[in-house]
Amino acid sequence: ALCVTTAAVIRNGLGLLGISAPESM
């Protein structure tokens, strides 16, 4: 689903920035 893909991309982006994305999101 696009929602899952978008969430993955956002989490990956945050990971690159060194920010821990909450699992809740």
Number of C-alpha atoms within 10 A of each C-alpha: 5 7 8 9 10 11 13 13 12 14 18 15 13 13 12 10 9 9 11 11 14 7 6 4 8
